[in-house]
């Protein structure tokens, strides 16, 4: 036996060839259960079969073609790119980054850190021309995130709540960050 065979057993989906490989557990013949998935495990040159109720899928089709949180942040550039970054925007971007990456802390140099820095500088700026816009912060957001995931309804609710809590009027910007993540979640849910 080679070292590769000792390290990790190989698993195959043999649903198509179920008639040829009998399952050894409980004396069940694979031909009798060919409607359900049959998985054979190769160990030491012998095949051992077991009944698998779920079909083995490499990538779940639900995640294919979905809009990610990073892409939703980039979409906010198209709808509200000229808007100066405010505290509510920074909070929404931070919530989106946390949900996309699964990390609870802000990454130095990340999208949320840039947004917080821009919000701080904009609060001190006297001229609107000196303020940093959402376009400057969110352009290329999906490439700045170390990991990303499709936007869901829970993500949209979290981002919307963060934006509302940090707005003096407890509202969201109609075409801002929360609106973009919510639109992405609606599109993903419809798929």
C-alpha positions as semicolon CSV with decimal commas, in nm:
position;residue;x (nm);y (nm);z (nm)
1;X;0,000;0,000;0,000
2;X;0,140;0,344;-0,088
3;X;0,163;0,639;0,150
4;X;-0,110;0,822;-0,041
5;X;-0,357;0,540;0,022
6;X;-0,274;0,534;0,394
7;X;-0,318;0,909;0,440
8;X;-0,671;0,960;0,310
9;X;-0,936;0,716;0,188
10;X;-1,093;0,800;-0,147
11;X;-1,470;0,833;-0,178
12;X;-1,658;0,798;-0,505
13;X;-2,019;0,846;-0,605
14;X;-2,111;0,527;-0,785
15;X;-2,481;0,585;-0,836
16;X;-2,453;0,513;-1,208
17;X;-2,275;0,183;-1,149
18;X;-2,479;0,083;-0,845
19;X;-2,582;-0,248;-1,002
20;X;-2,217;-0,358;-1,015
21;X;-2,103;-0,277;-0,657
22;X;-2,285;-0,446;-0,370
23;X;-2,308;-0,259;-0,042
24;X;-2,160;-0,467;0,238
25;X;-2,344;-0,309;0,531
26;X;-2,650;-0,509;0,638
27;X;-2,640;-0,724;0,325
28;X;-2,816;-0,456;0,119
29;X;-2,762;-0,493;-0,252
30;X;-2,678;-0,166;-0,424
31;X;-2,902;-0,257;-0,715
32;X;-3,201;-0,246;-0,480
33;X;-3,126;0,114;-0,375
34;X;-3,007;0,264;-0,701
35;X;-3,267;0,543;-0,668
36;X;-3,076;0,668;-0,365
37;X;-2,706;0,750;-0,379
38;X;-2,457;0,475;-0,310
39;X;-2,108;0,576;-0,202
40;X;-1,817;0,336;-0,225
41;X;-1,502;0,386;-0,022
42;X;-1,177;0,235;-0,145
43;X;-0,942;0,112;0,126
44;X;-0,663;-0,133;0,061
45;X;-0,789;-0,220;-0,285
46;X;-1,133;-0,334;-0,162
47;X;-1,453;-0,139;-0,214
48;X;-1,689;-0,096;0,079
49;X;-2,031;0,047;0,005
50;X;-2,266;0,244;0,226
51;X;-2,605;0,396;0,167
52;X;-2,607;0,772;0,124
53;X;-2,945;0,946;0,143
54;X;-2,819;1,271;-0,011
55;X;-2,672;1,309;-0,355
56;X;-2,308;1,416;-0,346
57;X;-2,265;1,755;-0,510
58;X;-1,931;1,935;-0,551
59;X;-2,060;2,293;-0,544
60;X;-2,415;2,365;-0,438
61;X;-2,606;2,521;-0,728
62;X;-2,761;2,783;-0,497
63;X;-2,430;2,970;-0,474
64;X;-2,372;2,978;-0,850
65;X;-2,461;3,307;-1,012
66;X;-2,552;3,479;-0,685
67;X;-2,453;3,835;-0,604
68;X;-2,196;3,851;-0,327
69;X;-2,178;4,110;-0,052
70;X;-1,860;4,252;-0,206
71;X;-2,036;4,295;-0,539
72;X;-2,328;4,464;-0,364
73;X;-2,085;4,711;-0,205
74;X;-1,941;4,782;-0,549
75;X;-2,295;4,835;-0,681
76;X;-2,343;5,110;-0,422
77;X;-2,073;5,302;-0,610
78;X;-2,302;5,314;-0,914
79;X;-2,606;5,431;-0,720
80;X;-2,456;5,659;-0,452
81;X;-2,090;5,697;-0,544
82;X;-2,083;6,078;-0,510
83;X;-2,225;6,073;-0,157
84;X;-1,973;6,171;0,113
85;X;-1,906;5,887;0,359
86;X;-2,092;5,938;0,688
87;X;-2,089;5,739;1,012
88;X;-2,398;5,548;0,906
89;X;-2,228;5,444;0,581
90;X;-1,916;5,335;0,768
91;X;-2,124;5,126;1,008
92;X;-2,312;4,962;0,720
93;X;-1,986;4,886;0,538
94;X;-1,840;4,739;0,857
95;X;-2,147;4,519;0,906
96;X;-2,124;4,404;0,544
97;X;-1,754;4,322;0,580
98;X;-1,815;4,126;0,901
99;X;-2,092;3,925;0,735
100;X;-1,890;3,862;0,419
101;X;-1,572;3,750;0,593
102;X;-1,712;3,595;0,911
103;X;-1,456;3,789;1,116
104;X;-1,571;4,005;1,405
105;X;-1,278;4,244;1,402
106;X;-1,197;4,510;1,145
107;X;-0,903;4,432;0,920
108;X;-0,642;4,709;0,895
109;X;-0,648;4,845;0,541
110;X;-0,982;4,679;0,466
111;X;-1,299;4,833;0,333
112;X;-1,448;4,899;0,679
113;X;-1,128;5,060;0,809
114;X;-1,116;5,287;0,504
115;X;-1,482;5,381;0,554
116;X;-1,431;5,464;0,923
117;X;-1,128;5,675;0,841
118;X;-1,320;5,857;0,567
119;X;-1,616;5,921;0,799
120;X;-1,383;6,066;1,062
121;X;-1,210;6,295;0,810
122;X;-1,543;6,398;0,653
123;X;-1,681;6,498;0,994
124;X;-1,389;6,739;1,029
125;X;-1,388;6,870;0,671
126;X;-1,533;7,214;0,613
127;X;-1,580;7,193;0,237
128;X;-1,781;6,930;0,051
129;X;-1,504;6,916;-0,208
130;X;-1,262;6,787;0,058
131;X;-1,487;6,500;0,166
132;X;-1,419;6,139;0,070
133;X;-1,700;5,976;-0,129
134;X;-1,840;5,624;-0,125
135;X;-1,688;5,569;-0,470
136;X;-1,339;5,629;-0,332
137;X;-1,394;5,381;-0,050
138;X;-1,597;5,106;-0,221
139;X;-1,436;5,082;-0,565
140;X;-1,292;4,731;-0,589
141;X;-1,448;4,626;-0,258
142;X;-1,485;4,260;-0,352
143;X;-1,113;4,232;-0,426
144;X;-1,027;4,395;-0,091
145;X;-1,227;4,139;0,107
146;X;-1,029;3,825;0,200
147;X;-1,344;3,616;0,158
148;X;-1,692;3,682;0,029
149;X;-2,030;3,511;0,027
150;X;-2,367;3,551;-0,145
151;X;-2,589;3,817;0,012
152;X;-2,883;3,681;0,211
153;X;-3,186;3,837;0,375
154;X;-3,019;3,814;0,719
155;X;-2,715;3,997;0,581
156;X;-2,937;4,271;0,441
157;X;-3,118;4,307;0,775
158;X;-2,788;4,332;0,963
159;X;-2,645;4,595;0,728
160;X;-2,970;4,794;0,729
161;X;-2,985;4,786;1,111
162;X;-2,626;4,908;1,139
163;X;-2,690;5,195;0,898
164;X;-3,009;5,299;1,078
165;X;-2,855;5,284;1,429
166;X;-2,577;5,519;1,324
167;X;-2,793;5,774;1,142
168;X;-2,920;6,074;1,343
169;X;-3,266;6,040;1,186
170;X;-3,273;5,657;1,216
171;X;-3,313;5,614;0,841
172;X;-3,115;5,462;0,557
173;X;-2,994;5,636;0,244
174;X;-3,235;5,531;-0,036
175;X;-2,965;5,416;-0,280
176;X;-2,683;5,358;-0,032
177;X;-2,498;5,060;0,109
178;X;-2,793;4,898;0,288
179;X;-3,015;4,938;-0,019
180;X;-2,754;4,769;-0,240
181;X;-2,712;4,471;-0,007
182;X;-3,091;4,441;0,027
183;X;-3,133;4,446;-0,352
184;X;-2,865;4,176;-0,390
185;X;-3,039;3,962;-0,125
186;X;-3,375;3,998;-0,304
187;X;-3,220;3,895;-0,636
188;X;-3,043;3,598;-0,475
189;X;-3,362;3,487;-0,300
190;X;-3,553;3,494;-0,630
191;X;-3,306;3,247;-0,787
